Amino acid sequence: MEHRILGERYELVEQLGHGGMGTVYRAVDRRLRRTVAVKTLSAELALQPEFLARFQREAHAAAALNHPGVATVHDVGEDAGGGAAEPYLVMEYVAGQTLGQVLKDGALPVAQAADIVGQVLEALDHSHRHAIVHRDIKPANVMLTDGRKVKVVDFGIAKALSEAVTRLTGTGVAVGTPAYLAPEQINGAETDHRTDLYAVGCLLYELLTGRPPYTGDSPFSVMHQHLAAEPVPPSRLRPELPPAVDEVIARALRKDRQDRFADAAAMKAALTAAVAAPQAVPLRTPTTVDPAAGAAVAAPSGAERASGGGRASGGGRASGGEPAPQSPPHSQVPQSPPAPRRSPARVVFRPTAEGAVALLGCLLTLVIARADVIEVGQFSRVALLAGVAGAVLLLWSARLACAVVWGPVAEAVVVWSELARGYLGWDTHYVIIALVLGVVAALCLVAGYKDARAGGFALVAFWFTGLGSVWFFLDDLQKIGVFYVLLLGVTLAIGTQVLKARIRA
């Protein structure tokens, strides 16, 4: 991009993110010779005479915040180089990722999620004591630095933007991402520091489950749920979560502000106690979801990179204006002894479709072993061993059981098929079919390895497509040996991945 100079001082070097309300750049402060993040706001906002004054007032209030968890506001101004005034905000440059980017890898371990949210609550407690309500807490506005520290960005513009949009649209609906809007924001009612706590509850829910508490086909559907529906308890999606964590999230997501936590410090104390509370060790089977890897559910849109290596929402908003809430005495939460370490071998008896497929594979493998379908080497014994091992592993991971038991079943099927070079020769059509099967097998194997929720189905498909391809290309003497190597390698790879996920959880 061609370098622009804003206010004869800030050289825009690289665009980091773009949204409906503005664009974020990495820039250089030519006067102080330091790297900063600059957010330029939509030119149409400048058409409102009152907006610039309001925007500067709110940004100046946010600049007074001095906390390690708050991205510092350095400057605010407007540039008229293009003819029309262009408001901009200069912030501390933060190297790292937004939580929106972190969540692309799935849900986080409970301890890490609690630590991140605890840091967010500390930053909000500081801002609330200075009469600053953020109003747009979401993954895109929370940075995780390279040192695993949290920085909350976009303080100072949410209130100004929401008031400006109200004037533009004639409605009282606040600016924000629907997945994190509190009921009072949706209704256009008065907001206060407890509005931020509602958004933090949504954030904690997503960090633990990989998805927001409310999802829908449209923003209106999501907003309606915020007003009228109760979220699914997080422990329903991730069974090993302590029940006390469910209670913390449920209280933060109360529709009436009066029923939420009194302040950010009280919520942090309750969350810390909930994570440390002892709990019963659940019995776990592959028939439950594998929570450690989390759901690969896309975070809501609007996650542009914010001040630094992350992204900021184009609808980023700042706050200011309200009187500081009175700080009641902190809730006295009894501290519990640390929870005992859970064994990676834990099982939970909860039938799922994936578990049923694994069980069917166990039965078919045992039938194949007894019927001597393939009278080559030790295949019958290997099939018998796979069937027994799969039945045992089914109590631990359905995905791993599918990886073990469906290999012999697929081998028996392809042996009796006619897709073999010995029958068909090197006919181009059949070569292409076999190559496509090999490519599909590779994709299925990758999907089975990564998908902790339903990877067993992909592994079943891998065995049939992969062995079909192998059976066409290899000589008879090589086929059974390749099958044994694949069976051992896939079992070890999936088993190692499942074990690591359980240890992290």
C-alpha positions as CSV (number, residue, x, y, z in Angstrom):
1,M,0.0,0.0,0.0
2,E,1.1,3.6,-0.6
3,H,2.2,5.1,2.7
4,R,-0.1,7.8,3.9
5,I,0.6,10.4,6.6
6,L,-2.2,11.2,9.0
7,G,-2.1,14.5,10.9
8,E,1.4,15.1,9.5
9,R,2.7,12.6,12.0
10,Y,1.5,9.0,11.6
11,E,2.8,7.1,8.6
12,L,0.4,4.2,7.8
13,V,2.7,1.2,6.9
14,E,0.4,-1.9,6.8
15,Q,-3.3,-2.5,6.9
16,L,-4.1,-5.0,9.7
17,G,-7.9,-5.2,9.5
18,H,-11.0,-3.6,8.0
19,G,-14.6,-3.5,9.1
20,G,-17.8,-1.5,8.6
21,M,-16.8,1.3,11.0
22,G,-13.2,1.7,10.0
23,T,-9.7,0.3,9.2
24,V,-6.8,-0.6,11.5
25,Y,-3.2,0.0,10.4
26,R,0.3,-0.6,11.7
27,A,1.8,2.8,11.6
28,V,4.9,4.7,12.6
29,D,4.8,7.8,14.9
30,R,7.4,10.0,13.0
31,R,7.7,12.4,15.9
32,L,8.4,9.8,18.7
33,R,9.8,7.2,16.3
34,R,7.7,4.3,17.6
35,T,5.3,1.8,16.1
36,V,1.7,2.3,16.9
37,A,-1.7,1.1,15.7
38,V,-4.0,3.6,14.0
39,K,-7.7,3.1,13.6
40,T,-9.3,5.3,11.0
41,L,-13.1,5.7,11.2
42,S,-15.7,5.9,8.4
43,A,-15.8,9.2,6.6
44,E,-19.6,9.4,6.8
45,L,-19.3,9.6,10.6
46,A,-17.6,12.9,10.2
47,L,-20.7,14.3,8.5
48,Q,-22.3,14.6,12.0
49,P,-21.1,17.9,13.5
50,E,-21.4,16.5,17.1
51,F,-19.5,13.3,16.4
52,L,-16.0,14.5,16.3
53,A,-16.3,16.3,19.6
54,R,-18.0,13.3,21.2
55,F,-15.4,10.9,19.8
56,Q,-12.5,13.0,21.1
57,R,-14.1,13.3,24.5
58,E,-14.6,9.6,24.8
59,A,-11.1,8.8,23.6
60,H,-9.5,11.3,26.0
61,A,-11.4,9.5,28.8
62,A,-10.0,6.1,27.7
63,A,-6.5,7.6,27.4
64,A,-6.6,8.1,31.2
65,L,-6.7,4.3,31.8
66,N,-3.4,3.0,32.9
67,H,-3.5,-0.8,33.3
68,P,-1.3,-3.6,31.9
69,G,-4.4,-5.3,30.5
70,V,-5.6,-2.3,28.6
71,A,-4.2,-1.2,25.2
72,T,-3.1,2.4,25.8
73,V,-4.8,5.2,23.8
74,H,-2.0,7.6,22.7
75,D,-3.8,10.2,20.6
76,V,-7.0,11.1,18.8
77,G,-7.6,13.5,15.9
78,E,-8.8,14.0,12.4
79,D,-7.1,14.3,9.1
80,A,-8.4,16.5,6.3
81,G,-5.8,15.6,3.7
82,G,-8.4,14.1,1.4
83,G,-10.8,17.0,1.6
84,A,-13.2,15.5,4.2
85,A,-12.3,15.1,7.8
86,E,-11.2,11.5,8.7
87,P,-11.3,10.7,12.4
88,Y,-8.6,8.5,13.7
89,L,-7.5,6.9,17.0
90,V,-3.9,6.1,17.8
91,M,-3.3,3.1,20.1
92,E,-0.5,1.0,21.6
93,Y,0.7,-1.6,19.0
94,V,0.3,-5.1,20.5
95,A,2.1,-8.0,18.9
96,G,0.2,-11.2,19.2
97,Q,-3.2,-12.7,18.2
98,T,-6.8,-11.9,18.9
99,L,-8.8,-14.5,20.7
100,G,-10.8,-14.8,17.5
101,Q,-7.6,-16.1,15.9
102,V,-6.7,-18.4,18.8
103,L,-10.2,-19.9,18.7
104,K,-9.7,-21.1,15.2
105,D,-7.7,-24.0,16.8
106,G,-10.7,-25.0,19.0
107,A,-11.7,-24.6,22.6
108,L,-9.0,-23.9,25.2
109,P,-8.0,-25.9,28.3
110,V,-10.0,-24.9,31.3
111,A,-7.1,-23.4,33.2
112,Q,-6.0,-21.3,30.2
113,A,-9.5,-20.1,29.5
114,A,-10.0,-19.1,33.2
115,D,-6.7,-17.3,33.2
116,I,-7.5,-15.3,30.1
117,V,-10.9,-14.3,31.3
118,G,-9.5,-13.4,34.7
119,Q,-7.1,-11.0,33.1
120,V,-10.0,-9.5,31.0
121,L,-12.0,-9.0,34.2
122,E,-9.0,-7.3,35.9
123,A,-8.8,-4.8,33.0
124,L,-12.5,-4.2,33.1
125,D,-12.5,-3.7,36.8
126,H,-9.9,-1.0,36.3
127,S,-11.9,0.7,33.5
128,H,-15.2,0.5,35.4
129,R,-13.6,2.2,38.4
130,H,-12.8,5.1,36.0
131,A,-16.4,5.3,34.6
132,I,-15.4,3.6,31.3
133,V,-17.7,0.8,30.1
134,H,-16.3,-1.0,27.0
135,R,-19.6,-2.2,25.5
136,D,-17.9,-4.3,22.8
137,I,-16.1,-7.2,24.6
138,K,-15.6,-10.0,22.1
139,P,-12.7,-12.3,20.9
140,A,-11.7,-9.7,18.2
141,N,-11.2,-7.1,20.9
142,V,-9.0,-9.2,23.2
143,M,-5.4,-9.6,22.3
144,L,-3.2,-12.4,23.6
145,T,0.4,-11.3,23.4
146,D,3.4,-13.4,22.7
147,G,4.0,-13.5,26.5
148,R,0.5,-15.0,27.0
149,K,-0.7,-11.7,28.5
150,V,-4.1,-10.2,27.7
151,K,-4.7,-6.7,26.2
152,V,-8.2,-5.4,25.8
153,V,-8.4,-3.0,22.8
154,D,-10.9,-0.5,21.4
155,F,-11.6,1.4,24.7
156,G,-12.7,4.9,23.9
157,I,-14.9,4.6,20.8
158,A,-17.8,2.2,21.5
159,K,-20.1,4.8,23.0
160,A,-19.4,7.5,20.4
161,L,-20.0,5.0,17.6
162,S,-23.2,3.7,19.1
163,E,-24.6,7.2,19.5
164,A,-23.5,8.1,15.9
165,V,-25.2,5.0,14.4
166,T,-28.3,5.8,16.3
167,R,-28.4,9.2,14.6
168,L,-27.7,7.6,11.2
169,T,-30.3,4.9,11.5
170,G,-32.9,6.4,13.7
171,T,-32.9,3.4,16.0
172,G,-31.7,2.8,19.5
173,V,-29.9,-0.4,18.7
174,A,-26.3,-0.3,19.8
175,V,-23.3,-1.1,17.6
176,G,-21.8,-4.5,18.3
177,T,-21.4,-8.2,17.3
178,P,-24.8,-10.0,17.9
179,A,-23.1,-13.0,19.5
180,Y,-21.9,-10.9,22.5
181,L,-24.7,-8.2,22.8
182,A,-26.4,-8.0,26.2
183,P,-30.2,-7.8,26.2
184,E,-30.2,-4.1,27.2
185,Q,-28.0,-3.3,24.2
186,I,-30.4,-5.0,21.9
187,N,-33.4,-3.2,23.4
188,G,-31.6,0.2,23.2
189,A,-31.9,0.5,27.0
190,E,-29.4,2.0,29.4
191,T,-26.1,0.1,29.8
192,D,-23.6,0.0,32.7
193,H,-20.6,-2.0,33.8
194,R,-22.7,-5.2,34.1
195,T,-23.2,-5.0,30.3
196,D,-19.5,-5.8,29.9
197,L,-19.9,-8.8,32.4
198,Y,-22.6,-10.3,30.1
199,A,-20.2,-10.1,27.2
200,V,-17.4,-11.7,29.3
201,G,-19.8,-14.5,30.1
202,C,-20.3,-15.1,26.3
203,L,-16.5,-14.9,25.8
204,L,-15.8,-17.5,28.6
205,Y,-18.5,-19.8,27.1
206,E,-16.8,-19.7,23.7
207,L,-13.3,-20.2,25.1
208,L,-14.5,-23.4,26.9
209,T,-16.8,-24.9,24.2
210,G,-15.5,-23.4,20.9
211,R,-18.8,-21.7,20.1
212,P,-20.8,-18.7,21.4
213,P,-23.7,-19.4,23.7
214,Y,-26.2,-18.4,21.0
215,T,-25.9,-19.2,17.3
216,G,-28.4,-18.8,14.5
217,D,-28.9,-18.3,10.8
218,S,-29.1,-14.5,11.0
219,P,-28.2,-11.7,13.5
220,F,-31.8,-11.3,14.3
221,S,-32.2,-14.9,15.3
222,V,-29.1,-14.6,17.6
223,M,-30.4,-11.4,19.2
224,H,-33.8,-12.9,19.8
225,Q,-32.1,-15.8,21.7
226,H,-30.2,-13.2,23.8
227,L,-33.6,-11.8,24.8
228,A,-35.7,-14.9,25.3
229,A,-33.6,-18.2,25.4
230,E,-31.4,-19.8,27.9
231,P,-28.0,-21.1,26.6
232,V,-27.1,-24.8,26.7
233,P,-25.0,-25.4,29.8
234,P,-21.3,-25.6,28.7
235,S,-20.9,-28.9,30.5
236,R,-23.4,-30.4,28.0
237,L,-20.9,-29.7,25.3
238,R,-17.8,-30.5,27.4
239,P,-18.7,-33.0,30.1
240,E,-15.6,-32.6,32.3
241,L,-16.2,-28.9,33.1
242,P,-16.8,-28.3,36.8
243,P,-20.5,-27.7,37.6
244,A,-19.5,-24.5,39.3
245,V,-18.2,-23.0,36.0
246,D,-21.7,-23.6,34.6
247,E,-23.1,-21.5,37.5
248,V,-20.6,-18.7,36.9
249,I,-21.5,-18.4,33.2
250,A,-25.2,-18.8,33.9
251,R,-25.1,-15.9,36.4
252,A,-23.1,-13.7,34.0
253,L,-25.7,-14.3,31.2
254,R,-28.8,-13.4,33.3
255,K,-31.2,-11.3,31.2
256,D,-31.7,-8.8,34.1
257,R,-28.6,-6.8,35.0
258,Q,-29.6,-6.9,38.6
259,D,-29.1,-10.7,38.7
260,R,-25.6,-10.6,37.3
261,F,-22.4,-10.2,39.3
262,A,-22.1,-6.9,41.2
263,D,-18.7,-6.1,39.5
264,A,-15.8,-7.6,37.6
265,A,-13.9,-8.4,40.7
266,A,-16.7,-10.5,42.1
267,M,-17.0,-12.4,38.9
268,K,-13.3,-13.1,38.8
269,A,-13.3,-14.4,42.4
270,A,-16.3,-16.7,41.6
271,L,-14.6,-18.0,38.5
272,T,-11.3,-18.7,40.3
273,A,-13.1,-20.6,43.0
274,A,-15.2,-22.5,40.4
275,V,-12.1,-23.8,38.5
276,A,-10.4,-24.8,41.8
277,A,-13.5,-26.6,43.2
278,P,-13.2,-30.4,43.6
279,Q,-15.4,-32.5,41.3
280,A,-16.3,-36.1,40.6
281,V,-14.1,-37.7,38.0
282,P,-16.3,-38.5,35.0
283,L,-16.1,-41.9,33.3
284,R,-15.3,-41.2,29.7
285,T,-15.8,-43.1,26.5
286,P,-15.2,-42.2,22.9
287,T,-18.9,-41.9,22.7
288,T,-18.6,-38.4,24.1
289,V,-17.1,-35.4,22.4
290,D,-13.4,-34.9,22.8
291,P,-13.5,-31.5,24.5
292,A,-9.8,-30.9,24.6
293,A,-9.5,-30.3,21.0
294,G,-12.8,-28.3,21.0
295,A,-15.2,-27.6,18.2
296,A,-13.9,-26.0,15.1
297,V,-16.7,-23.6,15.0
298,A,-16.0,-20.3,13.3
299,A,-16.1,-17.3,15.6
300,P,-18.5,-14.6,14.5
301,S,-17.4,-12.2,11.8
302,G,-15.8,-8.9,12.6
303,A,-12.5,-10.3,13.8
304,E,-10.1,-7.9,12.1
305,R,-6.7,-7.5,13.5
306,A,-6.5,-5.0,16.3
307,S,-3.6,-2.9,17.5
308,G,-0.8,-5.1,16.5
309,G,-0.5,-8.6,15.3
310,G,-4.2,-9.3,15.9
311,R,-7.4,-7.9,14.4
312,A,-9.9,-5.4,15.6
313,S,-13.6,-5.4,14.8
314,G,-14.6,-2.8,12.3
315,G,-17.5,-2.1,14.6
316,G,-15.1,-1.5,17.5
317,R,-16.6,0.8,20.0
318,A,-15.4,2.7,23.0
319,S,-17.2,3.9,26.0
320,G,-17.1,6.6,28.5
321,G,-19.8,8.8,29.8
322,E,-21.5,6.8,32.5
323,P,-20.9,7.4,36.2
324,A,-18.7,4.9,37.8
325,P,-20.5,2.1,39.5
326,Q,-20.3,2.0,43.2
327,S,-18.1,-0.9,44.2
328,P,-19.8,-3.1,46.7
329,P,-17.8,-5.3,48.9
330,H,-16.4,-8.3,47.1
331,S,-18.3,-11.5,47.3
332,Q,-16.8,-13.8,49.9
333,V,-16.2,-17.0,48.0
334,P,-14.7,-19.9,50.0
335,Q,-11.6,-21.3,48.6
336,S,-11.6,-25.0,47.9
337,P,-8.6,-27.3,47.8
338,P,-7.2,-28.0,44.3
339,A,-9.1,-30.5,42.2
340,P,-7.5,-33.9,41.9
341,R,-5.7,-34.6,38.6
342,R,-8.0,-36.5,36.3
343,S,-6.6,-39.7,34.6
344,P,-6.3,-39.7,30.8
345,A,-8.0,-43.1,30.9
346,R,-11.3,-41.7,32.3
347,V,-14.5,-42.9,30.5
348,V,-18.1,-41.6,30.2
349,F,-20.9,-43.9,29.1
350,R,-22.9,-41.8,26.7
351,P,-24.0,-43.4,23.5
352,T,-23.3,-41.5,20.2
353,A,-23.5,-42.4,16.5
354,E,-19.7,-42.6,16.4
355,G,-19.7,-45.1,19.2
356,A,-22.3,-47.2,17.5
357,V,-20.3,-47.3,14.3
358,A,-17.2,-48.3,16.3
359,L,-19.2,-51.1,18.0
360,L,-20.5,-52.3,14.6
361,G,-16.9,-52.4,13.4
362,C,-15.9,-54.6,16.4
363,L,-18.6,-57.1,15.6
364,L,-17.8,-57.3,11.9
365,T,-14.1,-57.7,12.7
366,L,-14.8,-60.6,15.0
367,V,-17.0,-62.2,12.4
368,I,-14.3,-61.8,9.7
369,A,-11.7,-63.3,12.1
370,R,-13.9,-66.4,12.8
371,A,-14.8,-66.9,9.2
372,D,-11.2,-66.9,7.8
373,V,-12.3,-64.6,5.0
374,I,-8.6,-64.0,4.1
375,E,-6.5,-67.1,4.4
376,V,-3.1,-65.3,4.2
377,G,-0.5,-65.3,7.0
378,Q,-1.8,-64.2,10.4
379,F,-4.7,-62.0,9.1
380,S,-7.4,-63.9,11.1
381,R,-5.4,-63.4,14.3
382,V,-4.7,-59.8,13.6
383,A,-8.5,-59.3,12.9
384,L,-9.4,-61.0,16.2
385,L,-6.9,-58.9,18.1
386,A,-8.2,-55.7,16.4
387,G,-11.8,-56.6,17.3
388,V,-11.0,-57.2,21.0
389,A,-8.7,-54.1,21.2
390,G,-11.4,-52.0,19.6
391,A,-14.0,-53.1,22.1
392,V,-11.7,-52.1,24.9
393,L,-10.7,-48.8,23.3
394,L,-14.4,-48.0,22.8
395,L,-14.6,-47.3,26.5
396,W,-11.9,-44.6,26.0
397,S,-12.3,-43.1,22.5
398,A,-14.7,-44.1,19.8
399,R,-12.5,-42.4,17.2
400,L,-9.6,-44.6,18.1
401,A,-11.8,-47.7,18.2
402,C,-12.9,-46.9,14.6
403,A,-9.3,-46.5,13.5
404,V,-8.5,-50.0,14.8
405,V,-11.6,-52.2,13.9
406,W,-12.6,-50.9,10.5
407,G,-9.1,-51.6,9.0
408,P,-9.6,-55.4,8.9
409,V,-13.2,-55.0,7.7
410,A,-12.1,-52.8,4.8
411,E,-9.2,-55.2,3.9
412,A,-11.7,-58.1,3.7
413,V,-14.0,-56.1,1.4
414,V,-11.3,-55.0,-1.0
415,V,-9.8,-58.4,-1.2
416,W,-13.1,-59.7,-2.7
417,S,-13.5,-56.7,-4.9
418,E,-12.5,-56.7,-8.6
419,L,-10.6,-53.4,-8.4
420,A,-7.2,-55.0,-8.9
421,R,-4.5,-54.5,-11.5
422,G,-4.3,-58.2,-11.9
423,Y,-7.8,-58.2,-13.3
424,L,-8.0,-54.8,-15.0
425,G,-4.5,-54.1,-16.1
426,W,-3.3,-50.5,-16.5
427,D,-6.5,-49.2,-18.0
428,T,-6.4,-45.4,-17.7
429,H,-9.9,-45.1,-16.3
430,Y,-9.2,-47.5,-13.5
431,V,-5.9,-45.9,-12.8
432,I,-7.6,-42.5,-12.4
433,I,-10.2,-44.1,-10.1
434,A,-7.5,-45.6,-7.9
435,L,-5.6,-42.3,-7.7
436,V,-8.8,-40.4,-6.7
437,L,-9.4,-43.0,-4.0
438,G,-5.9,-42.5,-2.7
439,V,-6.4,-38.7,-2.6
440,V,-9.7,-39.1,-0.8
441,A,-8.1,-41.5,1.6
442,A,-5.4,-38.9,2.5
443,L,-8.0,-36.2,3.1
444,C,-10.1,-38.6,5.2
445,L,-7.1,-39.5,7.3
446,V,-6.3,-35.8,8.0
447,A,-9.9,-35.2,8.9
448,G,-10.1,-38.2,11.2
449,Y,-6.9,-37.0,12.9
450,K,-8.0,-33.4,13.4
451,D,-11.8,-33.9,14.1
452,A,-12.1,-34.8,17.8
453,R,-15.9,-34.8,17.6
454,A,-16.7,-37.1,14.7
455,G,-13.3,-38.2,13.3
456,G,-14.3,-41.9,13.5
457,F,-16.5,-41.5,10.5
458,A,-13.7,-40.1,8.4
459,L,-11.4,-42.9,9.5
460,V,-13.9,-45.5,8.3
461,A,-13.9,-43.8,4.9
462,F,-10.1,-43.7,5.0
463,W,-9.8,-47.5,5.3
464,F,-12.2,-48.3,2.5
465,T,-10.8,-45.7,0.0
466,G,-7.1,-46.1,1.1
467,L,-7.1,-49.9,0.9
468,G,-9.0,-49.8,-2.4
469,S,-6.2,-47.7,-3.9
470,V,-3.5,-49.9,-2.3
471,W,-5.2,-53.1,-3.6
472,F,-5.1,-51.8,-7.2
473,F,-1.5,-50.6,-7.4
474,L,0.5,-53.1,-5.3
475,D,1.4,-56.7,-6.0
476,D,-0.3,-59.4,-4.0
477,L,2.8,-60.1,-1.9
478,Q,3.1,-56.5,-0.8
479,K,-0.6,-55.8,0.0
480,I,-1.0,-57.6,3.3
481,G,2.3,-56.1,4.6
482,V,1.3,-52.6,3.7
483,F,-2.0,-53.2,5.5
484,Y,-0.3,-54.3,8.7
485,V,1.9,-51.2,8.6
486,L,-1.0,-48.9,8.0
487,L,-3.0,-50.5,10.8
488,L,-0.2,-50.0,13.2
489,G,0.7,-46.5,12.1
490,V,-2.9,-45.1,12.1
491,T,-3.6,-46.7,15.5
492,L,-0.4,-45.1,17.0
493,A,-1.1,-41.7,15.4
494,I,-4.7,-41.4,16.5
495,G,-4.0,-42.9,19.9
496,T,-1.2,-40.4,20.6
497,Q,-3.3,-37.5,19.5
498,V,-6.2,-38.6,21.8
499,L,-3.9,-39.2,24.7
500,K,-2.3,-35.7,24.3
501,A,-5.8,-34.1,24.1
502,R,-6.8,-35.8,27.4
503,I,-3.7,-34.8,29.2
504,R,-4.2,-31.2,28.2
505,A,-7.8,-31.4,29.4
